[in-house]
Amino acid sequence: MFENSLEFAKKQDASDSLASFRNKFHIPKDSSGEDLIYLCGNSLGLQPKITSEYIQEVLDDWAAYGVEGHTEAEHAWLPYHEYLTKTMATIVGAKPSEVVVMNTLTTNLHLMMVTFYQPTKTRYKIIVESDAFPSDKYAVESQLKFHNIDPKDGLILWKPREGEELCRFEDYETLLKEHGDEVALVLIGSTNYYTGQSFPIKKITDLGHKHGCKVGFDLAHGAGNIQPNLHENGPDFAVWCTYKYINSGPGSLGGCFVHERHANNNDLKRFVGWWGHNKTTRFNMRHEFDALPGAEGWQLSNPPILSMTAIRASLDTFAAAGFDNLRKKSVQLTNFLEFLVDDLKDDRINIITPRNPEERGCQLSIQVKSADKNLHTELTEAGVISDWREPDVIRIAPTPLYNSFEDVYHFTQRLKKVLN
Ligand SMILES: *Cc1c(COP(=O)(O)O)cnc(C)c1O
């Protein structure tokens, strides 16, 4: 149903109801003013044009009101995180009470492990997928060490089989069959940052729970990309960042999900701060800690409004496009990319991302045998912004908010040229 031609790509763009959203973003340009082919939303999402207005509003309120801005600003700062909750909850398929924007991803991961990783003498191990993102691996190892557990003993890797790139669900089943009663926590990055594999969240969660484990997900590459349906799928917690697919600016704040079943459980251990305390008595200052129900109860600090306002600008853009529409376009864009890459008919190329759209987001991880980083450099010189992962993989992520079918077409043409 796809054709390998520029006309075809243009026709797809012309009939795309989301095509106009591209104009709502700043697209980086080359030195002659041409749009670069930006396929790197998995690393840093582009800036919505409205972001600067939203930030200016906060700066103006701060100038006009000083401290009174907490209550007097048009978007008062005191409850500012609440303006983000509804859309963020929609994006990850959660109830609003289950979601909060706070801190950054790795910080939230630690906070969640403080609560949901409670090792005992016999149940103390953590399962992660073997090629977890380095920060996640460091965080998990440090949690094990914090509890005086040697990571060599405490960490179980869910690995792809010899000669394969992707993790198979059967092998997760086997791990749990063999070690289920020793596992305290399952922590999986979905979508995997390297292969682009999206794991079956519900199946992983149900099986983990059946074996008495807590289950959490790192959605750094999932949030704003796939629909993780967190409430229905039922993991205990999830964490994500907002600077990748959620276009909220470099190093912007992260998101955190705590399932409703834990919302009012005050027996859960946690590291706390005043922002997680009952809103009505927070400023009385002398009360015993009284956790807010739901995910908000894990907040620590008075948050950075300037970062949150960039998230609000981005979420307003998501809400206007509609997440279901975005996901539909995303599947089409990536299928088109896959078709064009296959049509290069180049034996050096191997797409390691799953072929089934249900098992991936927008990213394709394209392995180019015997290539090195020069390939990436040449692509960059050809006006393609992509991302290189050693030893031989380019990650290409066409995002439905600002990428076009034409972008995808030009990318494969330029890849072809560089490879020859
Ligand atoms: C991007 C990414 C991170 C980054 O964590 P920060 O705390 O935001 O720096 C962590 N984990 C995964 C899986 C990522 O993809």
The ligand as an SDF file (V2000), in Angstrom:
LIG
                    3D

 15 15  0  0  0  0  0  0  0  0999 V2000
   16.5510    9.2710   28.8570 C   0  0  0  0  0  0  0  0  0  0  0  0
   16.5060    8.1830   29.8590 C   0  0  0  0  0  0  0  0  0  0  0  0
   16.8480    8.4210   31.1950 C   0  0  0  0  0  0  0  0  0  0  0  0
   17.3490    9.7620   31.6370 C   0  0  0  0  0  0  0  0  0  0  0  0
   17.1700    9.9730   32.9950 O   0  0  0  0  0  0  0  0  0  0  0  0
   17.2430   11.4580   33.6090 P   0  0  0  0  0  0  0  0  0  0  0  0
   17.1290   11.2160   35.0430 O   0  0  0  0  0  0  0  0  0  0  0  0
   16.1060   12.2420   33.0060 O   0  0  0  0  0  0  0  0  0  0  0  0
   18.5500   12.0480   33.1910 O   0  0  0  0  0  0  0  0  0  0  0  0
   16.7410    7.3670   32.0960 C   0  0  0  0  0  0  0  0  0  0  0  0
   16.3050    6.1530   31.7020 N   0  0  0  0  0  0  0  0  0  0  0  0
   15.9640    5.8950   30.4120 C   0  0  0  0  0  0  0  0  0  0  0  0
   15.4710    4.5500   30.0150 C   0  0  0  0  0  0  0  0  0  0  0  0
   16.0780    6.9020   29.4510 C   0  0  0  0  0  0  0  0  0  0  0  0
   15.7700    6.6430   28.1840 O   0  0  0  0  0  0  0  0  0  0  0  0
  1  2  1  0
  2  3  1  0
  2 14  2  0
  3  4  1  0
  3 10  2  0
  4  5  1  0
  5  6  1  0
  6  7  2  0
  6  8  1  0
  6  9  1  0
 10 11  1  0
 11 12  2  0
 12 13  1  0
 12 14  1  0
 14 15  1  0
M  END
$$$$
